[in-house]
Amino acid sequence: MVDIEQINPRNEAALRAWWEVGRAATADRPGKPWPLWEQSRVALPADNPERGVTLVGAIDGREMVGAGLLTRTLKENLHTAMAFAFVRPDRTREGIGRRLVEELEVVAVGDGRPTVQSEAYLPPGGSGAAEHFARAMGYDVASRESIKELTLTDFVERRDALAARAPVPEGYRIITFDTVCPEEHLASFGRLLGMLMSEVPLGDLDLEASEWSAERIRAAEQRQVDTGRHVQTAMAIAPDGSVAGVSDVRVDDSDPVHGQVGITIVDPAHRGRRLGLALKVATHDLAVATYPDLVSVDTSNAEVNTWMNAVNDALGYRTIETLLELQKKL
């Protein structure tokens, strides 16, 4: 008899069993689909006023055979939650995944979250069991994205040609920093962050814009520092001193060989100058210089975002998976 139980992330033994299920369930995916144990051990129990987290496990006797995760944003989009379910490969097709998802949906409804979103990962351009399971559970495809991976040796080979294609426009300058935004650009940076949801292609995802005060940015930066994550950032400064664009690559102290692109956005008023490519080159330069053992960086972009996909292709990124953004109204 398999029981579904909530897991206390501060119980390290239970958290490790939960993490092992997720690692086994994602082992056949390319790239780096599952965080290292040290990353999960630090991040999941940490207090975070921006995000609520519920972990559930499918327990058979004394073994954990399934793992579920529900996250909720706590500052905006208070009607939504993100649900993920993982089943140990030797225990699939027993209804465990369905029971995990149903439990997560109960938690979401109890928290006043009538819209549940999730993700399914497929071979590029293909289909798979995750998609069929999602549809059987009533989840619609709200957006399609490409997950891409860059080998840093490929970037280094292309770097000089890329920089020549995208010189910093006259009157603009690019600054770089590790995680903590310079004080003089903080307010303008927050204004740009508030544009993200309106500027990034969301498909049919039911998401609202956010507001980023100086205090909120500083608190988020401190959480990154506390968990050992470095946000290697490049910021474009316009002739009038405002922040025209920003891009970053994130690397954890516990995993200095893998990086992940966080955000890339250029203010619509400053587009058409190849600032996006210039920012990307600057962030990758910074990551390579800071982490000599860095092997790869991954990112994801909506398939309809032809501009950003072209930039990433030029950098040397190659598609390794298709990501389906899923949504269900409870």
N, C-alpha and C positions, 0 to 999 in steps of 0.2 A: 504494500500500500504506500503510495507516494503522497506525502503531505507537503503543502505549500506554506512556508513560514517566512515571516519577516526576519531579516538578518541585521544585527547590530554591527555597523561598520567599525566600531571601536573594539569589537571582539576579534582580535587579530587572527585567531585560528579559524573562526567562521568566515572571516573576510578572505583568508587565503584559500579556503575550500571553494568559495564563490568565484574567486579570481581564476582558479585552476579550471573550473568548468568553462568559463568564457574563453580562456586560452585554448583549450582543447577544441571548442566549438568553432573557433576562427582560424585554426592552424592551417587549413588548406587555402586560405585567401592569400593573395600576393601582397607585397609591401609589408607594412607594419600595422596590422589591423587591431592589435590588442596592446595596451600599455604594459610596460614592465611592472613586475610586482612592486618594486620600490615606489613607482609613480602612484599606483593605486593605494598602496599602504599609507602614503602621506596625504593624497588628495581626497579620497573618499570620506575619511572621518573628520576632515577639517571643517570648522565652522565657516559658512559662506552665506552672508546675507543676500547674495544675488541668486542663490540656487538652493532649492530643496531637493533632497535625494532620498529615495526609498529603495532598499535592496530586498529582494525576496529570493528564497532558495527552494528548490524541489528536493525533498529529503526522502530517501528510501532506506529505511533502517538507520544506519549510521553514516550513509554516504550521501553527498550532494550530487545530484544528477542533472539539475537544471538551475539556471541563474537568471534572475530578472532585475531590471533597473528601470526606475521611473524618476525622471528629473522634471523640476518645475522652476521656471524663472519667477522671481519674487518681486521684481520692480516693474515689469510690464508684461503684456501678454498673459495676464492672470487667468485667462480662459483656456490655456493650452498646457499640455504635458507631453513629454517625450518618453516612449516606452520601448524597451529592448528586451528580448528573450533569447536565451542561449541554452541549448541542450547538449549534454555530453554525446559525442558521436555514436557511442555504443548503445544509447538509449533513445534514439530518434524513432519516430513513427509509433509512439506509445501514448500520444495525447498530452505529453508533458508540456510542450511548448504552448499548446492551446490553454492549458490550465494556468500557466504563468501569465500569459497575456490577459486572460480574464481577471486574474487577481490584480494585476496592475491597473486595469480599467476600473475595477471597483475602488481602488485607492484614488484614482484620478477623479472619479465622480464624487467621492467623499470629500475631496479637497476643492470641489467646485470647478473642476476642469472638464468641460464637456467636449473639448476638442483634443484628441490624442493623435500625436504624430509619431512616426517611426521611420526606419530606414531598411532597405533591402539592397544587398550587394550581389551583382551579377558579373559574369565575364563580359568584356566589352562587346556591346551589341547583341548579347545573348539573353537567355532566360535561365531561371534556376528554381530550385525548390523554395528558396526564401520568398520569391515573388508569388508563387502559387499559394504558399501558406498565408501570406499577407492578404491576398485577395479573398481567400477562404474565410479569413477572420473579419472581413468587411472593410479593409483598408484600400482606399483609392490612391492611384499614383498622382501626386500633386505637382511633381517636378522631376526632371531627369538631370543628373549631373555626371560629369566625368571625373573620376579619381585619377590623378596623374602623379607620376614619380619622376624625380630628376636625380640622375647620378652626377655628383659634384664634379667628377673628372670631365664629364661632357660639358658642364657649364664653363669650367676653366678654359677649355679649348675654344669655346665660342665667345668668351667674355670680351675680348678687345673689339671684335667685329660688332658685337651688340652695342657696346659703349659708343662706337662710331656712328651707329644708326640712330642713337637717341641721346645726343648731347643735351646737357641742361640748357633749357631755353634762356635767351638773354633776359636779364632782370630777375630770374629765379635763382634760388640756391637750394641745395639739398644738405640737410644736416642728418646725422645719425646718432643714436643713443641706445643704451641697453635698458629697456623696460621703463625707466622713469623719464617722463616728458619734461623738457625744460620749462620752468615756471612761466616764462614770457609767452609761450605758445599754448598754454594749457586751455584757456577759454576757447581759442579758435579750434584746437584739436577736438574739444567736446562738441562744438558745433558740427564738425565734419563727421564724428561718430554718430551723431543723431540722424545723419542722412542715410546711414547704411541700409536700413530696411526699405527705404523708398527708392534706392538706387540699384540694389542688388536684385537680379531677376529671381522672383519667388514662385513663379508659376501660380498654382492655386492654393499655396500655403496660406493659412489664415494667421498672419502675423502683423503686428503693429509696430510703428516706429518707437524709438526710445529717446530718452533725454539723458545727457551725460554732463553732470555738473563737475566742477573741479574736485569737489570732495569725493564724488563717486569714482572718478578716474584715479585719484590718489589711493583710495581704499583698494581698488582692483589691482593697482600696481603692487601694493604691499602684499596682497595675497599671492601674487606671482613670486615675489621675492621670498616669501615665507615657505613656499613649496618647492623652491629651487628651479623655477622656470624663468628663463631669460627670453625677453621679447626684443630681438634685435631689430630695431626700427629705423627706417629711412623716412624723412618728412620733407616734403617740398614746400618751400616758403616763397610766396608770391612777392612781386615788387612792392605791394602795399603792406607786407609784413604778416599777412594772414596765411593760415595753413591751406595750401592748395591741393595737397594729396598726401597719402601715407600708405606705407606697406610694411609688413614685418615678416620675420622668420622666427619661430619659437623653438627653443632647444632646452631640454631638461638636463640638470646636472647629472641625473642618474642614467641618462642615455645620450651621451654626447656624439653619437655616430648618426643619429637620425634627427631631422628637423621637420617642422610643419609650418606652412604658410598660414598665418592667422587672417589678417584682413588686407585688402588692397582697395583703395578708393581714391578717386580724383574728383574734386569738386567740379560739377558740370560747367561752371563758369571758366574753368581752366583746362578743359579738354581740347584735344586736337593738337597738342604740342608734344606728344609722346612722353608725357610725364610718367605714365604708368610703367613703361619699359625702363625709363631711367631710374625710377624708384626700385623696381625689381632688381635691376643690376646692382644698385647700391646695397640693398638688404642682403643679397647673396654674397657680394664682396665682403660685407661685414661678418656674415656667418662663417665664411671660409677662413677669414683672417683670425676670428676668435676661436674657432673650433677646428684645428688642423686635422682631427680624426673624423670629421663629418663626412659621411659616405653618401647620404641621400636626403632629399627633402620631398615631402608630398604636399599636394594641394587638391582642391576640388572646385569645379566651376560648373554652373548650369550650362547644359549643352547649347542653349540659345544665346549665351553670352559670347558671341563670336569674337568680340574685341579682346576680351581677357584670354580666351582660348588661343588666339593667335599670338598674344604676348608670351604665354607659357610655352607654346610650341617653339617659338623662336629661342627661348632660353634653353630648350632641350628636354622639356617635360614630355613624357609619353604616357598615354592612357593605359592603366592596368586594370581598371574595373569600371563598371557602370553603377552609379548610385541612384536608387529610386527613393525619392522623398515621399513618404506615405502619410495619409491623413484619414481620420475617421471621426465622424460626429456621433457622439454617444447619445 
